[in-house]
Each structure stands twice: as C-alpha cells, then as structure tokens.
Amino acid sequence: MANVTEAQMARYLAVFHDEYVRSVEQFVPEGVRGQLLRYPLLPAPIKGYVSTQLGAGFEYGDPGASQITVERSSRRIERLFLGAPPSFFRLSGAVLLGNGNSAAFEDSRFKDVIPFGFEDENAGWVRLANVDLSHRTWHRHVRFAELFSHRTSDFWSEVEAIRRAKDEVLTVSFDLQAATAREVDISTYLASFKEKTVLVLGDFKSGRDRLSAIKAALARRSYLPIVLDEIVEEPNYDLRQKFQAVAAVCRFCVFDDSTAAGQIAEMSIADPLNIVRIILRMGQQQSTYMTRGTALTSRVVREWEYTLETLDEVVAQAATWAESTVKDLAIGREEAYPWRKQES
C-alpha cells in the first residue's frame, strides 16, 4: 500500500480543517465554540510531518495566519516531531502504544522523560495539548499536536479528512442537543450527564412503542436515553457514520431486536467498536437468527427477553451488568495504560 506524500498530507490538512471549520460554524452555536477542542486554536500555522519509516501527524503553531507546511524525513515520527537531541531518546519512561491504542497528554510537563512511543505501524495515535518537554538545555513546547503510527495514503486521504471532521462535529452537535434537553450548560453536561447517556436503537416504525417503553425504564434509573433519529441530521453524513459517531460517546447501547429493522446493521457496525451492548427481545420475537447468540463470544454483549410487565426488572438487571462491565473495562484500561493512573 502506498504511503502518504508531502503533497497528499498538505491536501489532507487543508480539506480536514476547511470541513471542520465549515461544519462547526454551521451546526455549533457561536456562544459555545470556544469550548471545543480545536476550534479556539484556529486559525494558526499548521505543520504536517511525514516519516518514510513510521508514522505521520501535524501540529498547530501560535495563533496566526493559516499556512500549511509539511516536513518529510526518514526518522520515525516521534523523533521527527520532537526534534530532540539523541540523548533524549536514550531515556527511559516511554509509554509504548500498540494495537490501535491512543493516549492524550494535556497541560503536562515532562523533564528527562519520553512521554510516548509507537510499537509499530498499527500502534495508534497520541494527542498533545499544552505540553512542555525538556532535557538538559533542550526544550520543546507543543501547543497542540496529533501524531499517528499510520502513514498510508488511504489513511490520509481527502475522504478520510472529511469523515473525521464530520465525526468530530457530529459528536459536538449531539452533546449540545443533549445538554439543551437537560437545560444545563455544555460544560455541566460534559462533566456529569454524559456519563449517563444511553443510545437506544431498534425498529423506529413498528417498534416505536417498545423503544419508548425502554427509554422510560432507563429514565427511571436516572439515565438519559436517546434514540438515534432524535439526533440532528447532517446532510452529507450517512446513517452508518452517524450511528458510529454517536454510539462511541454514549455510556452503552441498548438494542431492541424484536423485529427486523436498521438495528441489524447497527449491531454489526458496533461489533468492532467494542461498545458495551444490551440486546433486548420482547417474548419470543426476534429480528433474525443472524443476531441470535451474539453474546456467546463477547464479554461486552448480553441478551435478555422481556415482556411489558417485566421490562423494568429486565432493564434494571441489564443496566447493572452494563455498569459493572464499563467499570471493569475502565480498570483494565488503567492497568494497560499507566499514564491514566498518573492523571487520575
């Protein structure tokens, strides 16, 4: 597979940021744009990095004109990006990322410590925001940067640039809509209510009454249940992308699989995301045998049958299992990613 070139990286950065700014200004109210991750940092000079050995990425300079430059080197992305002296890379303490994992360092200071490294080309990505690194007389301040172990042209294509920009803004739109429904400001929502948001999916036509009953049962347990078609539409966003973006930021997902509808596809899309999922079926109903037994080979999926009379009890049992699973996964991730313990 071909690797990204300097020209392709420059084009990716231009398309991503043009689409991101356009989407923010179209869908996000002006009063809350300052709370977003990257919008307040723009416009700024953007520098791309392309390694012919491993990785690629970009960073934002100090506020100023939006100029894009790209540096290419045979050094690995960590060495290319940091530009530290050779003695720095002989230090210990690096958190090695692998198997598609990620790390984020914000408002951090590292002296004589390498904060991260990539195991191989499938390792994952790292984000640095307001980070200072130093070693002897060398010092490096990072205002904002995102680095990836991937360097293929497909990963850094214009299509992926548009998709990632829309994913980011759709997530923001979802958060804003949920905050408005709770009549709280976005900061309060992100700090508290988002931890209780549950995505409910199923048959939006013939199964709407079942979905409403499931939502009510979840609400009685202090969750904020939302149905996918309640989320604002983005005209250039297909339904699969919409589900993937919203599901990834919810506490867990609940599927009513009693009749055949779009949830059959959504259950398949959710599988590689490793989202915690509850599957409910009314009585002996089912959408298809293809979705039966999903929980047999997964620790993040469980299946239950219910009636209208037992729904509250079943939802309570299912939610207890989901919460336990979410917490167990969080503990496991803390063990796998030691920097998370340091930040907590």
Secondary structure, 3 states (H helix, E strand, C coil): CCECCHHHHHHHHHHHHHHHHHHHHHHCCHHHHHHCCCHHHCCCCEEEEEECCCCEEEEECCCCCCCEEEEEECCCHHHHHHCCCHHHHHCCCCEEECCCEEEEEEEEEEECCCCEEECCCCCEEEEEEEEEEEECCEEEEEEEEEEECCCECCCCCHHHHHHHHHHHHHHHHHHHHHHHHCCCCHHHHHHCHHHHEEEEECCCCCCHHHHHHHHHHHHCCCCEEEEHHHCCCCCCCCHHHHHHHHHCCCCEEEEECCCCCCHHHHHHHHHHHCCCEEEEEECCCCCCHHHCCHHHHCCCEEEEEECCCCHHHHHHHHHHHHHHHHHHHHHHHHHHCHHHHHHC
